[in-house]
């Protein structure tokens, strides 16, 4: 039997087969069992295997990366990027997903493990600021037009999201409503969750010597995803040769994630429903818009979006 040694210059086993098997096992556990301790154990086991398979860059400066966001801002796309072997080889960082609902209830009492990417931290700036951090780290937050977030939440909660809390209750409620009432219901729930307040908190947050940067979901949805990924990596000081960067982006295109559909082609029963910005214009009527403005005030403009 071949011995597996850490940091060997070449892959010693079929990483594609192992990676696929482990990903499937983790997803099944996460979806079916929804057991936090079990999920945490699988994440830890999964990440321990990466150093056995891939040689990492020992010169990468940062100890931790913090990916902060609200739901429906391509969080699973980012998670896949940070879990890709190319990212590990360039940084030596392994992904540490945050698997709680977060937002208004986000709480961080302990530091994240060293040499990890704390990915999709659903939290406002105030909660993020309580995380104990090392000397060398970078953070970014992903903004999205909150009107598009409402529409994405509506279709996801009603049709496609895995049945974890609070989705069952929301799905039952939405199935008895027409679309207008359903969108109004989602606006109220997002307000309760703290989604709108979380976005605003990051726009208002103090700068930390270029440690924190805000990115927009729309740059990924509407622009060149290679260009978007390059801007993320520049902020995180990740050095990846252009061909490898292009290959990384190609492995995680909307078309691949949605099993062949192009961005803009809608499947309301898919987690990757449409992948385009500005979709709220197709669903917000005057009543929904008025309710949205009553709840959020001038949030849209504060985030830099046009009414």
Order of alpha helices (4+ residues) and beta strands (2+ residues): alpha-alpha-beta-alpha-alpha-beta-beta-alpha-beta-alpha-alpha-alpha-alpha-beta-alpha-alpha-alpha-alpha-alpha-alpha
